[in-house]
């Protein structure tokens, strides 16, 4: 039998374990755009329960499971985090009212979680966390028919999860091609394996991050830090010298012309490089002149700053979101990053904009606070990112007013939905009109490859320019302006009449103006082009074609 205190300690240990290993899970994401955040989302989701669990004294298993499920529901981030929260919600329902848990209880509870997760996903994909959890639950119930020993059953569940995880590349060709297992499935396995270690008598894992945390900065200090970021990308790689390698000082000299914080250290075989630059692809191209590359890493320092700001905002307990009573029929909440993009949504009538997007998925609780701060009887929510839709949908049943989540997957779709709103129409008419508007706009996105990858027939190198058309990788390019022109041309149809070009934080006004003039000279004069400083991270340009 498993008691509540033991289960509490097991979940706390699991939360710390996935936190310590989140980067390992993040790196399993096969898509090369900078969105490898599965481990981070799962870590932040289950981590939301730790503080509340630590406050429980001598709980029953039912109480432990209930507190965990409630915290995960509100803290869910990204699709992987939402699925994890649903697994624990079902787990809570299965252990409701129980003092201790038997093997049958554990298997049945996980089965309820799996059923809940599958129902929430519109088109479940096998070879993901869903498959790993389902086969683990099925094996657990099978063994529970033979023995009611909780540890034996849970051990079987964990073993089966590992077996299924190892087989995910055979279920999803994209995983097999990349040579990795499913990231969400790995996160789930890490969590339940850490739980098992404690259930079997092991010690609760220590929070490694706590030992390295510095004293928290005041909110103003975090905000001011962005002004010190002159160059966006921290770029590191090692050059394996070729036989005719020139003096490494030449590489240093070049890097100093495109960035700062340059460190170039070499010996007879390698050159180790570190540089802060706005053009990581140029640094990589120059490095190739000296030999082959390995151990490449590109990090967006503005993104890191944004994450710090988001964390500071969270620690301030949602300061700025004050619950209000409804005094008008309709209101709006949108998720967006970048001052210009956020102001655009505000200008279109959005009451509250939640900071977030690619690599910065807000939690269900973040969205819920914004909903409650919107003075409307009905609140339309625009996630504007495919990985935020599920978290937004979880807020629907928690809200104290009617909430409608419109499945906007991009910023242009969210803008198009807002333009379609008509205050003279009722809820059903607006929901239909705004949803229909999502399909009326095409979205193009220009970003960079965060790592080497062989994806969808493209041999991609870290730092290369990626062109995305309606969420799918269209092509790879080395020149930013060429990529923008080629992508926009492919999106413009005979009946297209309007293009909106949002340029990001990593594009200067001069570069954006040059891009605008290029499009004007190459695109039909019948198509109106509007240039807006979006200030968004991750994406150099977001293109909307209507």
Backbone torsions as a table, in degrees:
resi	resn	phi	psi	omega
1	UNK	NA	143.4	177.8
2	UNK	-109.9	124.4	179.9
3	UNK	-92.4	172.2	-174.8
4	UNK	-65.6	-36.8	-179.7
5	UNK	-65.8	-42.0	179.1
6	UNK	-66.1	-41.6	178.3
7	UNK	-65.3	-39.7	176.7
8	UNK	-57.9	-49.6	-179.4
9	UNK	-63.2	-36.2	-179.3
10	UNK	-65.2	-41.2	-179.3
11	UNK	-71.1	-39.8	176.1
12	UNK	-59.9	-44.9	-179.9
13	UNK	-64.1	-38.1	179.1
14	UNK	-65.3	-40.5	179.2
15	UNK	-62.8	-41.5	179.3
16	UNK	-69.8	-34.4	-179.5
17	UNK	-66.7	-46.9	-179.7
18	UNK	-67.9	-30.3	175.7
19	UNK	-64.7	-42.2	-179.8
20	UNK	-69.9	-24.6	-175.3
21	UNK	-112.1	11.3	-173.4
22	UNK	-60.8	-36.4	-178.8
23	UNK	-64.8	-37.9	178.0
24	UNK	-60.4	-40.3	178.6
25	UNK	-73.0	-41.2	178.2
26	UNK	-54.4	-40.0	-174.1
27	UNK	-70.3	-8.8	178.9
28	UNK	-82.0	-13.9	179.2
29	UNK	-60.7	126.3	-172.1
30	UNK	-84.3	-23.8	-177.9
31	UNK	-73.7	130.4	-171.1
32	UNK	-78.1	-7.8	177.8
33	UNK	-70.7	157.9	-175.8
34	UNK	-72.7	72.5	178.6
35	UNK	-137.3	22.2	-177.6
36	UNK	-74.9	78.1	-172.0
37	UNK	-127.2	19.8	-178.9
38	UNK	-60.5	-48.3	179.7
39	UNK	-63.0	-41.1	178.9
40	UNK	-63.1	-45.4	179.7
41	UNK	-63.1	-43.2	179.7
42	UNK	-67.0	-38.4	178.8
43	UNK	-63.3	-46.9	-179.0
44	UNK	-67.9	-32.0	179.7
45	UNK	-66.7	-54.0	-179.1
46	UNK	-74.7	-26.5	177.3
47	UNK	-63.6	-22.6	179.5
48	UNK	-65.0	-17.1	-177.5
49	UNK	-92.5	-15.1	-170.3
50	UNK	-60.6	-49.8	-176.9
51	UNK	-59.9	-42.3	-179.3
52	UNK	-69.4	-37.5	178.5
53	UNK	-66.4	-37.6	-179.6
54	UNK	-63.5	-21.4	-179.4
55	UNK	-84.7	-12.7	-178.9
56	UNK	-74.9	132.7	177.3
57	UNK	-117.9	119.6	179.3
58	UNK	51.0	52.4	-178.8
59	UNK	-78.9	161.7	168.5
60	UNK	-82.0	167.8	177.5
61	UNK	-64.9	-33.3	178.7
62	UNK	-64.2	-42.6	179.5
63	UNK	-66.9	-42.8	178.3
64	UNK	-61.1	-45.6	-179.1
65	UNK	-65.8	-37.8	-179.2
66	UNK	-65.9	-46.1	179.4
67	UNK	-62.4	-41.5	179.8
68	UNK	-62.6	-48.4	-177.4
69	UNK	-63.0	-41.3	-179.6
70	UNK	-63.7	-43.7	-179.4
71	UNK	-67.4	-40.2	-179.9
72	UNK	-67.8	-36.1	179.0
73	UNK	-59.5	-45.6	-178.4
74	UNK	-76.9	-30.0	-176.7
75	UNK	-92.0	1.9	-175.2
76	UNK	-60.4	130.9	178.8
77	UNK	-130.8	132.5	178.3
78	UNK	69.6	167.5	-178.7
79	UNK	-62.1	-40.8	-179.2
80	UNK	-64.8	-37.9	178.3
81	UNK	-68.2	-39.3	178.6
82	UNK	-64.7	-44.8	179.1
83	UNK	-61.5	-41.2	177.0
84	UNK	-60.6	-41.4	179.9
85	UNK	-65.5	-35.6	179.2
86	UNK	-70.1	-36.1	176.3
87	UNK	-62.1	-41.8	179.8
88	UNK	-75.6	-26.2	175.7
89	UNK	-65.9	-45.2	176.8
90	UNK	-64.1	-38.0	177.3
91	UNK	-59.0	-40.9	179.2
92	UNK	-65.9	-42.7	178.9
93	UNK	-62.2	-36.0	-179.3
94	UNK	-71.9	-26.4	-178.6
95	UNK	-103.5	6.8	-177.2
96	UNK	-55.6	126.9	176.0
97	UNK	78.4	3.6	-176.3
98	UNK	-94.5	139.2	176.2
99	UNK	-75.9	-46.9	179.4
100	UNK	-135.4	165.5	-176.6
101	UNK	-118.2	133.6	174.1
102	UNK	-91.9	178.4	177.1
103	UNK	-62.4	-41.8	178.4
104	UNK	-62.7	-41.4	178.3
105	UNK	-59.1	-44.2	-177.4
106	UNK	-65.9	-43.1	-179.8
107	UNK	-67.5	-43.4	-179.8
108	UNK	-66.3	-38.6	-179.2
109	UNK	-64.5	-43.8	178.7
110	UNK	-65.0	-36.2	177.8
111	UNK	-61.3	-41.6	176.8
112	UNK	-62.5	-38.2	177.7
113	UNK	-63.8	-42.6	179.2
114	UNK	-62.8	-43.6	179.5
115	UNK	-62.2	-40.1	178.8
116	UNK	-64.4	-42.3	-178.6
117	UNK	-67.2	-43.6	-179.9
118	UNK	-63.1	-37.7	-179.7
119	UNK	-65.7	-30.9	-175.5
120	UNK	-79.9	-19.4	-177.9
121	UNK	-96.7	121.0	-174.2
122	UNK	-61.8	-46.4	179.9
123	UNK	-128.8	83.9	-177.9
124	UNK	-58.7	135.7	178.5
125	UNK	-108.3	124.1	177.9
126	UNK	-76.7	147.5	-175.6
127	UNK	97.9	14.0	-179.7
128	UNK	-120.9	-169.6	177.5
129	UNK	-55.3	-32.2	179.5
130	UNK	-61.5	-45.9	180.0
131	UNK	-65.5	-43.4	180.0
132	UNK	-58.9	-46.2	-179.4
133	UNK	-69.1	-41.0	-177.6
134	UNK	-64.4	-48.5	-178.4
135	UNK	-67.4	-32.2	176.4
136	UNK	-65.9	-42.2	179.1
137	UNK	-66.4	-41.4	179.9
138	UNK	-62.2	-42.9	179.1
139	UNK	-67.0	-37.6	178.1
140	UNK	-61.8	-43.4	179.2
141	UNK	-66.9	-35.0	178.6
142	UNK	-63.6	-45.9	179.9
143	UNK	-69.9	-33.0	-179.4
144	UNK	-64.4	-18.6	175.6
145	UNK	-73.1	-20.9	-177.9
146	UNK	-99.9	-32.3	179.7
147	UNK	-146.0	145.8	179.2
148	UNK	-103.4	11.8	179.6
149	UNK	-70.4	118.9	-173.5
150	UNK	-61.9	-42.3	-178.0
151	UNK	-68.0	-39.2	179.5
152	UNK	-64.7	-43.1	179.8
153	UNK	-65.7	-44.7	-177.4
154	UNK	-69.1	-32.9	175.1
155	UNK	-62.1	-41.1	177.6
156	UNK	-63.8	-40.7	178.2
157	UNK	-59.2	-46.2	-179.1
158	UNK	-66.5	-42.4	179.5
159	UNK	-62.5	-41.0	179.8
160	UNK	-68.1	-37.5	178.1
161	UNK	-59.9	-41.6	179.0
162	UNK	-66.2	-41.5	179.5
163	UNK	-62.9	-44.9	179.8
164	UNK	-66.9	-41.7	178.4
165	UNK	-56.4	-44.4	-178.8
166	UNK	-64.7	-22.6	-178.9
167	UNK	-94.5	-3.1	-177.8
168	UNK	-60.3	-32.7	177.1
169	UNK	-62.5	-26.4	178.4
170	UNK	-77.7	-19.6	180.0
171	UNK	-90.7	-30.7	-179.4
172	UNK	-122.5	109.4	-178.0
173	UNK	-54.8	-34.4	-178.3
174	UNK	-64.6	-32.1	177.1
175	UNK	-71.3	-41.9	-178.5
176	UNK	-64.1	-40.2	-179.2
177	UNK	-65.9	-36.3	-179.4
178	UNK	-82.3	-13.3	179.5
179	UNK	72.7	33.8	-178.5
180	UNK	-134.3	164.2	172.3
181	UNK	-93.4	171.1	-179.3
182	UNK	-66.5	132.4	-176.5
183	UNK	-65.5	-45.3	179.4
184	UNK	-64.0	-39.9	177.9
185	UNK	-63.8	-39.1	177.3
186	UNK	-63.9	-43.9	178.7
187	UNK	-59.3	-42.9	179.1
188	UNK	-63.6	-43.5	179.3
189	UNK	-63.0	-43.6	178.6
190	UNK	-56.9	-41.2	-177.8
191	UNK	-67.9	-50.2	-175.9
192	UNK	-73.7	-28.3	176.2
193	UNK	-67.1	-40.0	178.0
194	UNK	-66.1	-36.3	175.7
195	UNK	-62.3	-45.2	-179.0
196	UNK	-60.7	-39.4	-179.1
197	UNK	-57.8	-40.6	179.7
198	UNK	-75.5	-40.1	179.4
199	UNK	-60.9	-28.4	179.9
200	UNK	-89.5	8.5	175.1
201	UNK	106.4	1.5	179.5
202	UNK	-73.9	165.4	-179.5
203	UNK	-79.4	153.0	175.6
204	UNK	-68.4	129.3	-178.2
205	UNK	-64.6	140.0	177.5
206	UNK	-79.7	152.1	177.8
207	UNK	-81.9	101.9	-177.6
208	UNK	-62.7	-31.7	-178.3
209	UNK	-66.8	-29.6	-178.0
210	UNK	-64.9	-32.2	-177.8
211	UNK	-73.4	-20.7	-176.6
212	UNK	-108.6	-0.3	-179.0
213	UNK	-69.2	135.2	174.3
214	UNK	-91.4	166.6	176.6
215	UNK	-58.4	136.7	-176.4
216	UNK	-62.9	135.6	176.8
217	UNK	-78.4	151.6	170.9
218	UNK	-61.9	153.8	-178.3
219	UNK	-56.1	-38.0	-178.0
220	UNK	-65.9	-35.1	-179.7
221	UNK	-66.8	-38.0	177.4
222	UNK	-64.6	-42.9	-178.8
223	UNK	-64.2	-38.7	-177.1
224	UNK	-71.3	-23.0	-173.9
225	UNK	-61.1	-29.5	-176.5
226	UNK	-63.6	-29.5	-180.0
227	UNK	-64.2	-19.4	-180.0
228	UNK	-85.3	-6.4	-177.6
229	UNK	-90.0	99.9	179.6
230	UNK	-85.0	-42.2	179.8
231	UNK	-115.6	137.0	-166.8
232	UNK	-79.7	-41.6	-168.3
233	UNK	-104.4	122.7	171.2
234	UNK	-82.7	113.6	-172.9
235	UNK	-117.1	127.3	179.8
236	UNK	-133.4	143.0	173.1
237	UNK	-164.8	164.9	176.9
238	UNK	-117.4	131.3	177.1
239	UNK	-96.7	124.1	172.5
240	UNK	-88.3	103.9	-169.5
241	UNK	-55.4	138.3	171.1
242	UNK	-86.4	174.5	-173.2
243	UNK	-64.2	-32.1	-176.2
244	UNK	-105.6	33.2	-176.0
245	UNK	-63.3	129.6	176.2
246	UNK	-74.3	173.2	178.4
247	UNK	-57.7	129.5	-179.5
248	UNK	-62.5	-18.7	178.3
249	UNK	-63.4	-28.0	177.4
250	UNK	-66.5	-37.6	177.2
251	UNK	-66.1	-42.6	177.7
252	UNK	-59.0	-45.1	-177.6
253	UNK	-60.5	-41.2	178.8
254	UNK	-65.5	-45.8	-177.4
255	UNK	-61.1	-33.8	179.5
256	UNK	-69.0	-17.3	177.3
257	UNK	-84.8	-14.7	-177.4
258	UNK	-118.5	2.8	-178.7
259	UNK	-173.0	-165.2	177.4
260	UNK	-136.9	-172.0	-176.6
261	UNK	51.3	42.6	-176.4
262	UNK	-80.4	128.0	174.0
263	UNK	-129.9	120.0	177.6
264	UNK	-128.9	112.6	-179.3
265	UNK	-122.8	130.7	-178.2
266	UNK	-136.2	160.2	170.3
267	UNK	-135.4	-156.6	-174.9
268	UNK	-70.2	-23.1	-172.9
269	UNK	-114.0	-30.6	-173.8
270	UNK	-134.5	163.0	170.0
271	UNK	-127.6	121.4	178.2
272	UNK	-97.4	128.3	-171.4
273	UNK	-122.5	138.2	172.1
274	UNK	-140.6	131.2	178.7
275	UNK	-154.8	145.1	170.2
276	UNK	-99.8	122.6	-174.2
277	UNK	-150.8	160.4	172.5
278	UNK	-90.5	-5.4	-176.5
279	UNK	-132.9	73.1	-179.0
280	UNK	-59.7	-31.5	179.0
281	UNK	-62.1	-37.5	179.1
282	UNK	-65.8	-39.2	178.3
283	UNK	-63.5	-42.4	-179.7
284	UNK	-66.4	-42.9	179.2
285	UNK	-60.5	-41.2	179.5
286	UNK	-67.3	-39.0	179.0
287	UNK	-61.0	-33.5	-179.6
288	UNK	-65.0	-21.0	178.8
289	UNK	-70.1	-17.7	-176.4
290	UNK	-103.3	-9.7	179.5
291	UNK	155.4	-171.2	178.4
292	UNK	-83.6	156.5	-173.5
293	UNK	-109.6	150.3	175.0
294	UNK	-149.6	168.1	177.0
295	UNK	52.2	45.6	-179.4
296	UNK	-80.8	140.2	178.2
297	UNK	-147.7	128.4	177.7
298	UNK	-126.2	123.2	-179.8
299	UNK	-125.0	135.5	178.4
300	UNK	-85.3	107.8	-175.0
301	UNK	-71.2	-26.7	175.2
302	UNK	-68.5	-36.8	176.4
303	UNK	-63.5	-41.8	178.3
304	UNK	-61.6	-39.8	177.2
305	UNK	-63.9	-43.4	-179.8
306	UNK	-60.7	-39.6	178.3
307	UNK	-63.3	-37.6	177.6
308	UNK	-65.2	-38.4	178.6
309	UNK	-65.5	-42.6	178.6
310	UNK	-61.8	-41.7	179.5
311	UNK	-64.3	-41.4	178.4
312	UNK	-63.4	-39.6	178.0
313	UNK	-62.0	-42.1	-179.1
314	UNK	-64.6	-41.1	-178.3
315	UNK	-67.9	-22.0	177.6
316	UNK	-86.7	13.4	174.4
317	UNK	57.0	53.0	172.6
318	UNK	58.0	38.6	177.4
319	UNK	-57.6	134.7	-179.2
320	UNK	104.2	-22.3	175.6
321	UNK	-101.0	100.4	-179.5
322	UNK	-106.7	121.3	179.6
323	UNK	-56.2	137.8	-180.0
324	UNK	-133.7	154.6	176.6
325	UNK	-81.3	145.9	179.4
326	UNK	-65.6	133.3	175.4
327	UNK	-135.0	10.5	175.2
328	UNK	-148.0	161.0	-173.3
329	UNK	-69.9	-40.5	-174.5
330	UNK	-128.5	145.4	175.0
331	UNK	-145.3	171.7	-172.9
332	UNK	-141.5	140.7	172.9
333	UNK	-126.3	132.2	178.1
334	UNK	-128.8	151.2	174.9
335	UNK	-105.9	127.0	-178.9
336	UNK	-161.1	155.9	175.8
337	UNK	-126.1	143.9	-178.3
338	UNK	105.4	125.2	-175.9
339	UNK	-55.9	-44.8	-178.2
340	UNK	-64.6	-43.0	179.5
341	UNK	-64.9	-43.5	179.6
342	UNK	-62.6	-41.8	178.4
343	UNK	-65.2	-34.6	178.4
344	UNK	-62.5	-44.7	177.9
345	UNK	-64.9	-39.9	177.6
346	UNK	-61.6	-42.8	178.8
347	UNK	-62.8	-29.0	-179.7
348	UNK	-83.6	-2.7	175.5
349	UNK	111.1	6.3	178.4
350	UNK	-72.2	130.4	-177.5
351	UNK	-75.7	-44.1	-177.2
352	UNK	-137.1	128.8	177.8
353	UNK	-108.1	120.8	177.5
354	UNK	-87.7	124.6	179.6
355	UNK	-69.4	125.0	179.7
356	UNK	164.6	176.5	-179.4
357	UNK	156.0	-140.0	180.0
358	UNK	-62.3	129.2	-179.2
359	UNK	69.6	-2.9	-179.5
360	UNK	-134.8	64.7	-177.4
361	UNK	-74.9	119.8	177.3
362	UNK	-70.8	158.6	179.8
363	UNK	-84.3	167.0	173.9
364	UNK	-56.5	-40.3	-179.3
365	UNK	-65.2	-37.7	176.9
366	UNK	-58.8	-46.5	-179.0
367	UNK	-67.9	-38.6	179.8
368	UNK	-62.4	-42.8	178.7
369	UNK	-60.3	-40.5	179.4
370	UNK	-66.8	-36.5	177.7
371	UNK	-62.9	-47.3	-178.2
372	UNK	-68.8	-18.8	177.3
373	UNK	-90.5	3.9	-179.9
374	UNK	-101.1	117.6	-173.6
375	UNK	-78.4	65.0	-176.5
376	UNK	-142.1	149.3	177.1
377	UNK	-71.8	-34.1	176.9
378	UNK	-125.4	127.3	-178.9
379	UNK	-116.3	120.7	173.0
380	UNK	-87.4	131.5	-179.9
381	UNK	-112.7	130.0	178.9
382	UNK	-113.3	99.8	-178.2
383	UNK	-68.2	-35.6	176.8
384	UNK	61.2	22.2	178.5
385	UNK	-164.0	133.3	-175.3
386	UNK	-63.6	-24.9	-177.2
387	UNK	-88.8	4.8	-179.6
388	UNK	-114.5	-15.0	-175.7
389	UNK	-57.8	-46.8	-176.9
390	UNK	-64.6	-39.4	178.5
391	UNK	-64.1	-39.4	177.8
392	UNK	-65.2	-39.3	-179.3
393	UNK	-65.7	-28.6	178.4
394	UNK	-68.6	-22.7	-179.5
395	UNK	-75.4	-17.8	-175.5
396	UNK	-58.0	-48.6	-175.3
397	UNK	-81.5	-8.6	178.0
398	UNK	-93.3	-17.7	-173.6
399	UNK	-76.2	156.1	179.6
400	UNK	-95.0	12.3	177.7
401	UNK	-147.7	169.9	-178.6
402	UNK	-69.5	133.8	-179.3
403	UNK	-128.0	134.1	176.2
404	UNK	-123.0	116.3	178.0
405	UNK	-91.6	115.1	175.2
406	UNK	-88.2	127.5	-171.8
407	UNK	-76.0	56.9	176.9
408	UNK	-74.0	127.6	-175.8
409	UNK	-103.2	-10.0	-179.7
410	UNK	-142.0	164.4	176.7
411	UNK	-60.2	-48.5	178.4
412	UNK	-58.4	-35.5	177.6
413	UNK	-64.8	-40.8	178.2
414	UNK	-63.4	-41.7	178.4
415	UNK	-63.6	-44.3	-179.9
416	UNK	-61.5	-39.0	178.9
417	UNK	-64.2	-42.3	179.7
418	UNK	-64.9	-37.7	178.9
419	UNK	-66.9	-24.7	-178.6
420	UNK	-84.4	-11.1	-178.7
421	UNK	-66.6	137.0	179.0
422	UNK	-128.4	113.3	-177.3
423	UNK	-63.0	-16.4	-179.3
424	UNK	-87.6	-7.2	178.5
425	UNK	-96.2	158.8	179.4
426	UNK	-84.3	-178.0	-175.2
427	UNK	-59.2	-49.9	-176.5
428	UNK	-62.5	-41.4	179.9
429	UNK	-65.4	-42.5	179.1
430	UNK	-67.4	-41.3	179.0
431	UNK	-59.7	-43.2	179.8
432	UNK	-67.3	-44.5	-178.2
433	UNK	-66.1	-43.1	-178.2
434	UNK	-70.4	-35.9	178.1
435	UNK	-67.5	-41.0	178.2
436	UNK	-62.7	-34.7	-178.7
437	UNK	-64.6	-25.2	-179.7
438	UNK	-59.7	-33.1	-176.8
439	UNK	-87.6	-4.8	-176.2
440	UNK	-87.9	-6.3	-175.7
441	UNK	-122.1	139.7	173.9
442	UNK	-99.6	142.5	-178.0
443	UNK	-119.3	129.0	172.7
444	UNK	-116.6	144.1	-179.4
445	UNK	-138.0	133.2	177.2
446	UNK	-113.0	120.2	-179.5
447	UNK	-138.6	-160.9	-178.4
448	UNK	-130.5	157.7	177.9
449	UNK	-80.3	124.1	-178.5
450	UNK	-78.7	-16.4	-178.7
451	UNK	-161.0	167.3	173.8
452	UNK	-63.5	144.5	-179.1
453	UNK	-161.9	152.0	170.0
454	UNK	-117.0	94.9	-169.9
455	UNK	-126.9	128.9	173.3
456	UNK	51.3	41.1	178.0
457	UNK	83.8	0.3	-179.4
458	UNK	-106.8	128.8	173.6
459	UNK	-88.8	105.7	-169.5
460	UNK	-109.7	136.4	176.6
461	UNK	-109.0	145.3	178.9
462	UNK	-54.6	133.9	178.2
463	UNK	94.0	-14.0	178.7
464	UNK	-70.4	157.6	-178.5
465	UNK	-82.6	130.7	178.6
466	UNK	-110.9	131.5	176.6
467	UNK	-108.3	122.1	-178.6
468	UNK	-110.0	130.7	176.5
469	UNK	-119.3	114.5	-178.4
470	UNK	51.7	44.1	173.9
471	UNK	86.7	-6.0	-178.3
472	UNK	-112.9	145.1	179.3
473	UNK	-67.5	119.5	-178.1
474	UNK	-92.0	-47.2	179.6
475	UNK	-166.6	170.2	179.1
476	UNK	-116.2	138.8	-176.8
477	UNK	-140.5	160.9	177.4
478	UNK	-102.9	-23.1	-177.6
479	UNK	-107.9	127.5	-174.7
480	UNK	-63.5	-47.3	-177.2
481	UNK	-66.7	-40.2	177.7
482	UNK	-62.1	-40.6	179.9
483	UNK	-63.0	-43.6	-179.2
484	UNK	-62.4	-46.7	-179.0
485	UNK	-63.3	-46.3	-178.4
486	UNK	-62.3	-42.8	-179.1
487	UNK	-66.2	-46.2	-178.3
488	UNK	-62.9	-42.7	177.6
489	UNK	-58.6	-40.3	-178.3
490	UNK	-69.2	-24.2	-177.8
491	UNK	-87.9	-27.1	-177.7
492	UNK	-74.0	125.7	178.4
493	UNK	-109.7	177.6	-178.6
494	UNK	-60.5	-34.3	-177.1
495	UNK	-95.6	6.9	179.4
496	UNK	-69.8	139.1	-178.1
497	UNK	-131.2	-12.0	-172.5
498	UNK	-147.2	132.4	176.0
499	UNK	-124.3	130.8	172.3
500	UNK	-113.3	127.1	-178.8
501	UNK	-114.5	110.3	177.6
502	UNK	-98.8	119.3	178.6
503	UNK	-101.8	145.8	-168.9
504	UNK	-92.2	-177.1	-175.9
505	UNK	-64.2	-23.9	-176.5
506	UNK	-96.1	11.7	178.1
507	UNK	-118.1	126.9	179.7
508	UNK	-75.0	162.9	178.3
509	UNK	-61.7	-38.3	179.3
510	UNK	-64.3	-42.6	178.1
511	UNK	-64.2	-41.5	-179.0
512	UNK	-65.8	-41.3	179.0
513	UNK	-63.5	-40.7	177.9
514	UNK	-63.6	-39.9	178.1
515	UNK	-64.2	-41.9	179.0
516	UNK	-61.4	-45.5	179.5
517	UNK	-65.0	-35.6	178.2
518	UNK	-63.5	-45.3	179.8
519	UNK	-65.2	-40.3	179.7
520	UNK	-61.1	-35.3	-177.3
521	UNK	-80.4	-21.4	-174.1
522	UNK	-109.4	-17.8	-178.5
523	UNK	-101.0	147.5	-178.9
524	UNK	-49.6	139.7	-180.0
525	UNK	-67.8	-11.9	178.2
526	UNK	-77.2	-10.7	-178.7
527	UNK	-102.4	121.9	179.0
528	UNK	-80.8	135.9	-178.9
529	UNK	-117.9	129.1	-179.9
530	UNK	-119.1	124.4	-179.3
531	UNK	-102.1	127.4	-177.9
532	UNK	-132.4	135.6	173.9
533	UNK	-79.0	97.5	-178.4
534	UNK	-79.3	-32.3	-179.1
535	UNK	68.4	15.4	-176.3
536	UNK	-73.2	145.6	174.3
537	UNK	-80.0	171.8	173.3
538	UNK	70.9	-50.6	-175.6
539	UNK	-100.1	122.6	175.3
540	UNK	-61.5	-47.0	179.1
541	UNK	-137.1	144.0	167.3
542	UNK	-119.2	124.0	-175.4
543	UNK	-112.6	128.9	176.4
544	UNK	-114.6	126.7	179.2
545	UNK	-123.1	124.7	179.9
546	UNK	-127.3	NA	NA
